[in-house]
Amino acid sequence: MSSPLFNQMENALADLRKQQERIREAQERAEKETTTVSSKDRSISATVDHRQRLTGLKFSGTRYRTMAPAELANKIVELVRQAQDEASQKSIAVYSAMAPAGFGSALTDMVNGDFDLDTMFDEAVREADSMSDAADEGEGTDRGK
């Protein structure tokens, strides 16, 4: 025999697991993303992955050969930073559609690769279980009065 509170908890946990799967799917999509940025003259391009790590640097034509070393280095740094910023914005856009209010720091952790989805959901389940246990104890106390 189950109480209405137990049924509510079961439904909440089922909803939580569905949301966990949606987030996991978004995470998998985001992990496949790359971002490439090219210089205005298209002589240099930089590619970064979803974690904003440089995965490719391409030189086209001969324009880059005539640049001073410091100018070339500055251009590369500028392109990499631009690609990193764009990659970060892409990742945030993927997750923000499903993020609850107040989820800002966790969303940033997720984008930076420091987020553990399973731990977050396991903690939520533990908290829900403890609330359920507390409610059950309250019901037992009420019955004894």
OpenMM code with the backbone's topology and positions (N, CA, C; nanometers):
from openmm import Vec3, app, unit

residues = "MET SER SER PRO LEU PHE ASN GLN MET GLU ASN ALA LEU ALA ASP LEU ARG LYS GLN GLN GLU ARG ILE ARG GLU ALA GLN GLU ARG ALA GLU LYS GLU THR THR THR VAL SER SER LYS ASP ARG SER ILE SER ALA THR VAL ASP HIS ARG GLN ARG LEU THR GLY LEU LYS PHE SER GLY THR ARG TYR ARG THR MET ALA PRO ALA GLU LEU ALA ASN LYS ILE VAL GLU LEU VAL ARG GLN ALA GLN ASP GLU ALA SER GLN LYS SER ILE ALA VAL TYR SER ALA MET ALA PRO ALA GLY PHE GLY SER ALA LEU THR ASP MET VAL ASN GLY ASP PHE ASP LEU ASP THR MET PHE ASP GLU ALA VAL ARG GLU ALA ASP SER MET SER ASP ALA ALA ASP GLU GLY GLU GLY THR ASP ARG GLY LYS".split()
positions = [
    Vec3(0.0853, -0.1167, 0.0000),
    Vec3(0.0000, 0.0000, 0.0000),
    Vec3(0.0902, 0.1234, 0.0000),
    Vec3(0.0576, 0.2177, -0.0843),
    Vec3(0.1424, 0.3360, -0.0934),
    Vec3(0.0618, 0.4611, -0.0595),
    Vec3(0.1313, 0.5538, 0.0013),
    Vec3(0.0677, 0.6792, 0.0405),
    Vec3(0.0748, 0.7781, -0.0747),
    Vec3(-0.0093, 0.8825, -0.0702),
    Vec3(-0.0022, 0.9869, -0.1733),
    Vec3(0.1359, 1.0524, -0.1796),
    Vec3(0.1996, 1.0681, -0.0631),
    Vec3(0.3334, 1.1278, -0.0609),
    Vec3(0.4331, 1.0376, -0.1328),
    Vec3(0.4216, 0.9071, -0.1098),
    Vec3(0.5107, 0.8129, -0.1776),
    Vec3(0.4907, 0.8208, -0.3289),
    Vec3(0.3646, 0.8274, -0.3722),
    Vec3(0.3358, 0.8373, -0.5159),
    Vec3(0.3924, 0.9666, -0.5739),
    Vec3(0.3806, 1.0750, -0.4992),
    Vec3(0.4369, 1.2022, -0.5454),
    Vec3(0.5885, 1.1919, -0.5577),
    Vec3(0.6510, 1.1278, -0.4601),
    Vec3(0.7964, 1.1118, -0.4636),
    Vec3(0.8381, 1.0250, -0.5826),
    Vec3(0.7653, 0.9189, -0.6065),
    Vec3(0.7967, 0.8315, -0.7201),
    Vec3(0.7835, 0.9088, -0.8522),
    Vec3(0.6784, 0.9873, -0.8650),
    Vec3(0.6597, 1.0678, -0.9865),
    Vec3(0.7703, 1.1721, -1.0012),
    Vec3(0.8070, 1.2348, -0.8902),
    Vec3(0.9142, 1.3349, -0.8945),
    Vec3(1.0460, 1.2701, -0.9344),
    Vec3(1.0742, 1.1528, -0.8810),
    Vec3(1.1970, 1.0827, -0.9172),
    Vec3(1.1965, 1.0420, -1.0644),
    Vec3(1.0833, 0.9984, -1.1145),
    Vec3(1.0727, 0.9623, -1.2567),
    Vec3(1.0977, 1.0854, -1.3440),
    Vec3(1.0388, 1.1991, -1.3051),
    Vec3(1.0620, 1.3235, -1.3801),
    Vec3(1.2086, 1.3647, -1.3743),
    Vec3(1.2679, 1.3475, -1.2583),
    Vec3(1.4095, 1.3802, -1.2403),
    Vec3(1.4969, 1.2947, -1.3318),
    Vec3(1.4679, 1.1675, -1.3411),
    Vec3(1.5460, 1.0778, -1.4275),
    Vec3(1.5266, 1.1130, -1.5757),
    Vec3(1.4059, 1.1546, -1.6144),
    Vec3(1.3831, 1.1981, -1.7526),
    Vec3(1.4661, 1.3222, -1.7834),
    Vec3(1.4685, 1.4151, -1.6906),
    Vec3(1.5487, 1.5365, -1.7087),
    Vec3(1.6971, 1.5017, -1.7140),
    Vec3(1.7384, 1.4077, -1.6320),
    Vec3(1.8782, 1.3636, -1.6343),
    Vec3(1.9132, 1.3107, -1.7737),
    Vec3(1.8262, 1.2339, -1.8338),
    Vec3(1.8526, 1.1789, -1.9668),
    Vec3(1.8565, 1.2898, -2.0723),
    Vec3(1.7676, 1.3878, -2.0616),
    Vec3(1.7707, 1.5011, -2.1567),
    Vec3(1.9016, 1.5775, -2.1450),
    Vec3(1.9470, 1.5976, -2.0226),
    Vec3(2.0736, 1.6688, -2.0014),
    Vec3(2.1895, 1.5853, -2.0542),
    Vec3(2.1866, 1.4560, -2.0311),
    Vec3(2.2928, 1.3688, -2.0808),
    Vec3(2.2992, 1.3739, -2.2340),
    Vec3(2.1842, 1.3728, -2.3000),
    Vec3(2.1809, 1.3824, -2.4465),
    Vec3(2.2368, 1.5163, -2.4939),
    Vec3(2.2017, 1.6239, -2.4250),
    Vec3(2.2557, 1.7555, -2.4599),
    Vec3(2.4060, 1.7581, -2.4401),
    Vec3(2.4514, 1.6959, -2.3341),
    Vec3(2.5944, 1.6893, -2.3057),
    Vec3(2.6675, 1.6140, -2.4174),
    Vec3(2.6096, 1.5048, -2.4631),
    Vec3(2.6709, 1.4280, -2.5715),
    Vec3(2.6755, 1.5090, -2.7007),
    Vec3(2.5684, 1.5830, -2.7299),
    Vec3(2.5681, 1.6697, -2.8489),
    Vec3(2.6754, 1.7768, -2.8375),
    Vec3(2.6838, 1.8381, -2.7214),
    Vec3(2.7814, 1.9459, -2.7008),
    Vec3(2.9241, 1.8941, -2.7145),
    Vec3(2.9488, 1.7718, -2.6685),
    Vec3(3.0835, 1.7158, -2.6745),
    Vec3(3.1302, 1.6909, -2.8172),
    Vec3(3.0379, 1.6829, -2.9112),
    Vec3(3.0734, 1.6607, -3.0515),
    Vec3(3.1021, 1.7917, -3.1252),
    Vec3(3.0709, 1.9031, -3.0605),
    Vec3(3.0859, 2.0342, -3.1247),
    Vec3(3.2313, 2.0773, -3.1362),
    Vec3(3.2630, 2.1408, -3.2481),
    Vec3(3.3906, 2.2105, -3.2640),
    Vec3(3.3590, 2.3499, -3.3174),
    Vec3(3.4494, 2.4405, -3.2952),
    Vec3(3.4330, 2.5783, -3.3420),
    Vec3(3.5606, 2.6199, -3.4133),
    Vec3(3.5449, 2.6732, -3.5338),
    Vec3(3.6581, 2.7202, -3.6115),
    Vec3(3.6391, 2.8676, -3.6425),
    Vec3(3.7439, 2.9440, -3.6205),
    Vec3(3.7438, 3.0874, -3.6485),
    Vec3(3.8612, 3.1157, -3.7421),
    Vec3(3.8361, 3.1977, -3.8436),
    Vec3(3.9403, 3.2325, -3.9407),
    Vec3(3.9711, 3.3810, -3.9353),
    Vec3(4.0947, 3.4142, -3.9712),
    Vec3(4.1328, 3.5550, -3.9804),
    Vec3(4.0568, 3.6190, -4.0962),
    Vec3(4.0508, 3.7519, -4.0968),
    Vec3(3.9767, 3.8229, -4.2017),
    Vec3(4.0250, 3.7860, -4.3411),
    Vec3(4.1564, 3.7698, -4.3561),
    Vec3(4.2099, 3.7349, -4.4879),
    Vec3(4.2129, 3.5834, -4.5111),
    Vec3(4.1598, 3.5073, -4.4170),
    Vec3(4.1493, 3.3617, -4.4237),
    Vec3(4.2842, 3.2898, -4.4318),
    Vec3(4.3895, 3.3572, -4.3918),
    Vec3(4.5211, 3.2945, -4.3978),
    Vec3(4.5481, 3.2049, -4.2772),
    Vec3(4.4756, 3.2265, -4.1688),
    Vec3(4.4945, 3.1468, -4.0469),
    Vec3(4.3569, 3.1095, -3.9922),
    Vec3(4.3441, 2.9856, -3.9471),
    Vec3(4.2206, 2.9453, -3.8795),
    Vec3(4.2556, 2.8597, -3.7583),
    Vec3(4.1753, 2.8741, -3.6546),
    Vec3(4.1947, 2.8002, -3.5300),
    Vec3(4.0667, 2.7240, -3.4989),
    Vec3(4.0815, 2.5994, -3.4564),
    Vec3(3.9672, 2.5151, -3.4209),
    Vec3(3.9827, 2.4708, -3.2766),
    Vec3(3.8714, 2.4802, -3.2015),
    Vec3(3.8691, 2.4338, -3.0637),
    Vec3(3.7553, 2.3342, -3.0464),
    Vec3(3.7682, 2.2488, -2.9451),
    Vec3(3.6631, 2.1524, -2.9150),
    Vec3(3.5622, 2.2129, -2.8165),
    Vec3(3.4699, 2.1310, -2.7691),
    Vec3(3.3638, 2.1783, -2.6796),
    Vec3(3.4171, 2.2300, -2.5467),
    Vec3(3.5378, 2.1884, -2.5100),
    Vec3(3.5979, 2.2357, -2.3846),
    Vec3(3.6921, 2.3534, -2.4083),
    Vec3(3.6859, 2.4058, -2.5290),
    Vec3(3.7647, 2.5222, -2.5692),
    Vec3(3.9135, 2.4922, -2.5789),
    Vec3(3.9489, 2.3665, -2.5983),
    Vec3(4.0892, 2.3290, -2.6166),
    Vec3(4.1233, 2.3377, -2.7651),
    Vec3(4.2382, 2.3906, -2.7957),
    Vec3(4.2831, 2.4024, -2.9333),
    Vec3(4.3044, 2.2631, -2.9914),
    Vec3(4.2362, 2.2350, -3.1029),
    Vec3(4.2502, 2.1044, -3.1677),
    Vec3(4.3067, 2.1171, -3.3082),
    Vec3(4.3108, 2.2395, -3.3617),
    Vec3(4.3651, 2.2564, -3.4953),
    Vec3(4.4072, 2.3999, -3.5214),
    Vec3(4.5124, 2.4127, -3.5989),
    Vec3(4.5614, 2.5432, -3.6406),
    Vec3(4.6026, 2.5271, -3.7860),
    Vec3(4.5422, 2.6076, -3.8733),
    Vec3(4.5649, 2.5908, -4.0166),
    Vec3(4.6138, 2.7211, -4.0785),
    Vec3(4.7114, 2.7080, -4.1644),
    Vec3(4.7645, 2.8220, -4.2387),
    Vec3(4.7347, 2.7997, -4.3865),
    Vec3(4.6800, 2.9028, -4.4518),
    Vec3(4.6463, 2.8941, -4.5935),
    Vec3(4.7161, 3.0064, -4.6690),
    Vec3(4.7536, 2.9788, -4.7922),
    Vec3(4.8193, 3.0816, -4.8717),
    Vec3(4.9578, 3.1120, -4.8177),
    Vec3(5.0052, 3.2323, -4.8504),
    Vec3(5.1401, 3.2701, -4.8082),
    Vec3(5.1426, 3.3967, -4.7233),
    Vec3(5.0297, 3.4599, -4.7014),
    Vec3(5.0224, 3.5855, -4.6267),
    Vec3(5.0875, 3.5723, -4.4891),
    Vec3(5.0625, 3.4639, -4.4202),
    Vec3(5.1172, 3.4459, -4.2852),
    Vec3(5.2702, 3.4439, -4.2857),
    Vec3(5.3308, 3.4067, -4.3985),
    Vec3(5.4778, 3.3995, -4.4074),
    Vec3(5.5432, 3.5366, -4.4061),
    Vec3(5.4668, 3.6389, -4.4434),
    Vec3(5.5229, 3.7744, -4.4479),
    Vec3(5.5018, 3.8501, -4.3170),
    Vec3(5.4315, 3.7865, -4.2224),
    Vec3(5.4059, 3.8527, -4.0945),
    Vec3(5.5282, 3.8410, -4.0040),
    Vec3(5.5498, 3.9433, -3.9259),
    Vec3(5.6548, 3.9381, -3.8238),
    Vec3(5.6167, 3.8306, -3.7216),
    Vec3(5.7124, 3.7643, -3.6593),
    Vec3(5.6810, 3.6581, -3.5623),
    Vec3(5.5846, 3.7034, -3.4528),
    Vec3(5.6057, 3.8221, -3.3980),
    Vec3(5.5165, 3.8706, -3.2913),
    Vec3(5.3754, 3.8940, -3.3454),
    Vec3(5.3646, 3.9458, -3.4659),
    Vec3(5.2339, 3.9701, -3.5275),
    Vec3(5.1616, 3.8375, -3.5511),
    Vec3(5.2334, 3.7380, -3.6017),
    Vec3(5.1751, 3.6064, -3.6245),
    Vec3(5.1297, 3.5435, -3.4925),
    Vec3(5.2138, 3.5510, -3.3913),
    Vec3(5.1785, 3.4957, -3.2605),
    Vec3(5.0553, 3.5645, -3.2031),
    Vec3(5.0498, 3.6968, -3.2114),
    Vec3(4.9333, 3.7710, -3.1605),
    Vec3(4.8067, 3.7335, -3.2355),
    Vec3(4.8173, 3.7166, -3.3666),
    Vec3(4.7002, 3.6793, -3.4477),
    Vec3(4.6499, 3.5405, -3.4070),
    Vec3(4.7428, 3.4491, -3.3849),
    Vec3(4.7038, 3.3138, -3.3438),
    Vec3(4.6335, 3.3173, -3.2079),
    Vec3(4.6914, 3.3894, -3.1138),
    Vec3(4.6307, 3.4002, -2.9801),
    Vec3(4.4914, 3.4617, -2.9906),
    Vec3(4.4780, 3.5651, -3.0694),
    Vec3(4.3485, 3.6325, -3.0880),
    Vec3(4.2446, 3.5366, -3.1462),
    Vec3(4.2828, 3.4596, -3.2476),
    Vec3(4.1890, 3.3652, -3.3095),
    Vec3(4.1498, 3.2534, -3.2139),
    Vec3(4.2468, 3.2033, -3.1387),
    Vec3(4.2170, 3.0955, -3.0437),
    Vec3(4.1200, 3.1462, -2.9370),
    Vec3(4.1452, 3.2630, -2.8843),
    Vec3(4.0539, 3.3190, -2.7820),
    Vec3(3.9142, 3.3405, -2.8386),
    Vec3(3.9063, 3.3893, -2.9608),
    Vec3(3.7758, 3.4101, -3.0240),
    Vec3(3.7032, 3.2767, -3.0420),
    Vec3(3.7748, 3.1765, -3.0871),
    Vec3(3.7149, 3.0435, -3.1030),
    Vec3(3.6699, 2.9877, -2.9682),
    Vec3(3.7507, 3.0070, -2.8644),
    Vec3(3.7144, 2.9601, -2.7309),
    Vec3(3.5878, 3.0293, -2.6809),
    Vec3(3.5782, 3.1585, -2.7014),
    Vec3(3.4591, 3.2326, -2.6592),
    Vec3(3.3350, 3.1831, -2.7327),
    Vec3(3.3467, 3.1624, -2.8634),
    Vec3(3.2326, 3.1139, -2.9418),
    Vec3(3.1928, 2.9731, -2.8990),
    Vec3(3.2909, 2.8871, -2.8724),
    Vec3(3.2615, 2.7509, -2.8269),
    Vec3(3.1892, 2.7532, -2.6929),
    Vec3(3.2329, 2.8405, -2.6041),
    Vec3(3.1687, 2.8534, -2.4741),
    Vec3(3.0237, 2.8971, -2.4894),
    Vec3(3.0000, 2.9944, -2.5753),
    Vec3(2.8639, 3.0427, -2.5981),
    Vec3(2.7753, 2.9336, -2.6589),
    Vec3(2.8297, 2.8536, -2.7483),
    Vec3(2.7534, 2.7422, -2.8065),
    Vec3(2.7113, 2.6444, -2.6974),
    Vec3(2.8055, 2.6099, -2.6113),
    Vec3(2.7757, 2.5145, -2.5047),
    Vec3(2.6710, 2.5694, -2.4086),
    Vec3(2.6856, 2.6940, -2.3722),
    Vec3(2.5881, 2.7555, -2.2814),
    Vec3(2.4503, 2.7569, -2.3452),
    Vec3(2.4428, 2.7843, -2.4750),
    Vec3(2.3134, 2.7854, -2.5442),
    Vec3(2.2476, 2.6480, -2.5417),
    Vec3(2.3267, 2.5420, -2.5576),
    Vec3(2.2722, 2.4061, -2.5556),
    Vec3(2.2077, 2.3759, -2.4207),
    Vec3(2.2751, 2.4136, -2.3127),
    Vec3(2.2280, 2.3788, -2.1793),
    Vec3(2.1276, 2.4768, -2.1198),
    Vec3(2.1369, 2.6027, -2.1564),
    Vec3(2.0526, 2.7027, -2.0905),
    Vec3(1.9042, 2.6820, -2.1173),
    Vec3(1.8710, 2.6198, -2.2286),
    Vec3(1.7301, 2.5956, -2.2595),
    Vec3(1.6641, 2.5046, -2.1564),
    Vec3(1.7411, 2.4196, -2.0931),
    Vec3(1.6820, 2.3270, -1.9963),
    Vec3(1.7255, 2.3532, -1.8527),
    Vec3(1.8040, 2.4555, -1.8329),
    Vec3(1.8559, 2.4834, -1.6991),
    Vec3(1.7532, 2.5584, -1.6145),
    Vec3(1.7329, 2.5155, -1.4922),
    Vec3(1.6423, 2.5872, -1.4020),
    Vec3(1.7050, 2.7186, -1.3557),
    Vec3(1.6227, 2.8065, -1.3072),
    Vec3(1.6718, 2.9338, -1.2540),
    Vec3(1.7710, 2.9073, -1.1418),
    Vec3(1.8765, 2.9874, -1.1362),
    Vec3(1.9758, 2.9725, -1.0311),
    Vec3(2.0794, 2.8662, -1.0592),
    Vec3(2.0842, 2.8176, -1.1800),
    Vec3(2.1740, 2.7086, -1.2158),
    Vec3(2.3036, 2.7607, -1.2774),
    Vec3(2.3282, 2.8914, -1.2695),
    Vec3(2.4396, 2.9563, -1.3378),
    Vec3(2.5756, 2.8962, -1.3138),
    Vec3(2.6155, 2.8770, -1.1876),
    Vec3(2.7508, 2.8265, -1.1614),
    Vec3(2.7652, 2.6826, -1.2075),
    Vec3(2.6633, 2.6023, -1.1901),
    Vec3(2.6705, 2.4636, -1.2368),
    Vec3(2.6766, 2.4588, -1.3891),
    Vec3(2.6069, 2.5513, -1.4544),
    Vec3(2.6109, 2.5571, -1.6008),
    Vec3(2.7509, 2.5933, -1.6481),
    Vec3(2.8149, 2.6861, -1.5822),
    Vec3(2.9521, 2.7226, -1.6168),
    Vec3(3.0446, 2.6035, -1.5942),
    Vec3(3.0264, 2.5316, -1.4830),
    Vec3(3.1065, 2.4116, -1.4575),
    Vec3(3.0862, 2.3090, -1.5679),
    Vec3(2.9619, 2.2944, -1.6113),
    Vec3(2.9310, 2.1988, -1.7165),
    Vec3(3.0043, 2.2359, -1.8451),
    Vec3(2.9995, 2.3618, -1.8814),
    Vec3(3.0647, 2.4086, -2.0034),
    Vec3(3.2157, 2.3904, -1.9944),
    Vec3(3.2706, 2.4116, -1.8774),
    Vec3(3.4148, 2.3992, -1.8595),
    Vec3(3.4603, 2.2555, -1.8361),
    Vec3(3.3639, 2.1633, -1.8312),
    Vec3(3.3989, 2.0229, -1.8151),
    Vec3(3.4197, 1.9788, -1.6723),
    Vec3(3.3810, 2.0600, -1.5746),
    Vec3(3.4010, 2.0276, -1.4339),
    Vec3(3.2726, 1.9820, -1.3653),
    Vec3(3.1727, 1.9462, -1.4417),
    Vec3(3.0408, 1.9159, -1.3892),
    Vec3(3.0181, 1.7655, -1.3890),
    Vec3(2.9655, 1.7130, -1.2795),
    Vec3(2.9355, 1.5708, -1.2691),
    Vec3(2.7843, 1.5538, -1.2571),
    Vec3(2.7207, 1.5215, -1.3681),
    Vec3(2.5756, 1.5080, -1.3738),
    Vec3(2.5245, 1.3998, -1.2799),
    Vec3(2.5912, 1.2856, -1.2786),
    Vec3(2.5454, 1.1754, -1.1944),
    Vec3(2.5486, 1.2121, -1.0466),
    Vec3(2.6534, 1.2807, -1.0046),
    Vec3(2.6625, 1.3229, -0.8645),
    Vec3(2.5496, 1.4187, -0.8299),
    Vec3(2.5204, 1.5133, -0.9207),
    Vec3(2.4129, 1.6085, -0.8946),
    Vec3(2.2790, 1.5363, -0.8751),
    Vec3(2.2493, 1.4417, -0.9638),
    Vec3(2.1218, 1.3716, -0.9524),
    Vec3(2.1198, 1.2781, -0.8327),
    Vec3(2.2311, 1.2125, -0.8034),
    Vec3(2.2359, 1.1258, -0.6856),
    Vec3(2.2122, 1.2057, -0.5575),
    Vec3(2.2700, 1.3269, -0.5501),
    Vec3(2.2473, 1.4119, -0.4336),
    Vec3(2.1009, 1.4541, -0.4241),
    Vec3(2.0395, 1.4836, -0.5386),
    Vec3(1.8983, 1.5222, -0.5382),
    Vec3(1.8108, 1.4070, -0.4912),
    Vec3(1.8434, 1.2856, -0.5346),
    Vec3(1.7665, 1.1681, -0.4922),
    Vec3(1.7841, 1.1453, -0.3419),
    Vec3(1.9078, 1.1579, -0.2915),
    Vec3(1.9309, 1.1413, -0.1467),
    Vec3(1.8509, 1.2439, -0.0673),
    Vec3(1.8496, 1.3673, -0.1163),
    Vec3(1.7748, 1.4716, -0.0459),
    Vec3(1.6253, 1.4413, -0.0477),
    Vec3(1.5756, 1.3958, -0.1633),
    Vec3(1.4341, 1.3610, -0.1729),
    Vec3(1.4003, 1.2449, -0.0790),
    Vec3(1.4903, 1.1462, -0.0723),
    Vec3(1.4687, 1.0332, 0.0178),
    Vec3(1.4648, 1.0782, 0.1634),
    Vec3(1.5549, 1.1703, 0.1993),
    Vec3(1.5563, 1.2162, 0.3380),
    Vec3(1.4305, 1.2965, 0.3698),
    Vec3(1.3798, 1.3720, 0.2724),
    Vec3(1.2540, 1.4455, 0.2940),
    Vec3(1.1384, 1.3475, 0.3092),
    Vec3(1.1410, 1.2408, 0.2309),
    Vec3(1.0363, 1.1397, 0.2402),
    Vec3(1.0402, 1.0707, 0.3763),
    Vec3(1.1618, 1.0375, 0.4215),
    Vec3(1.1757, 0.9734, 0.5529),
    Vec3(1.1244, 1.0655, 0.6637),
    Vec3(1.1576, 1.1934, 0.6529),
    Vec3(1.1122, 1.2899, 0.7535),
    Vec3(0.9604, 1.3012, 0.7519),
    Vec3(0.9013, 1.2985, 0.6331),
    Vec3(0.7561, 1.3078, 0.6230),
    Vec3(0.6905, 1.1826, 0.6818),
    Vec3(0.7514, 1.0671, 0.6555),
    Vec3(0.6984, 0.9424, 0.7109),
    Vec3(0.7029, 0.9445, 0.8633),
    Vec3(0.8123, 0.9966, 0.9201),
    Vec3(0.8229, 1.0063, 1.0652),
    Vec3(0.7183, 1.1012, 1.1207),
    Vec3(0.6915, 1.2086, 1.0493),
    Vec3(0.5899, 1.3058, 1.0904),
    Vec3(0.4523, 1.2446, 1.0910),
    Vec3(0.4249, 1.1607, 0.9902),
    Vec3(0.2941, 1.0943, 0.9845),
    Vec3(0.2781, 0.9982, 1.1024),
    Vec3(0.3867, 0.9291, 1.1350),
    Vec3(0.3814, 0.8358, 1.2495),
    Vec3(0.3583, 0.9081, 1.3792),
    Vec3(0.4166, 1.0258, 1.3964),
    Vec3(0.3987, 1.1045, 1.5172),
    Vec3(0.2567, 1.1547, 1.5276),
    Vec3(0.2018, 1.1979, 1.4132),
    Vec3(0.0644, 1.2495, 1.4125),
    Vec3(-0.0348, 1.1422, 1.4514),
    Vec3(-0.0083, 1.0204, 1.4102),
    Vec3(-0.1019, 0.9118, 1.4388),
    Vec3(-0.1050, 0.8782, 1.5877),
    Vec3(0.0069, 0.9008, 1.6559),
    Vec3(0.0153, 0.8650, 1.7965),
    Vec3(-0.0540, 0.9657, 1.8866),
    Vec3(-0.0939, 1.0827, 1.8347),
    Vec3(-0.1578, 1.1838, 1.9190),
    Vec3(-0.3005, 1.1553, 1.9449),
] * unit.nanometer
topology = app.Topology()
chain = topology.addChain("A")
for resn in residues:
    res = topology.addResidue(resn, chain)
    for name in ("N", "CA", "C"):
        topology.addAtom(name, app.Element.getBySymbol(name[0]), res)
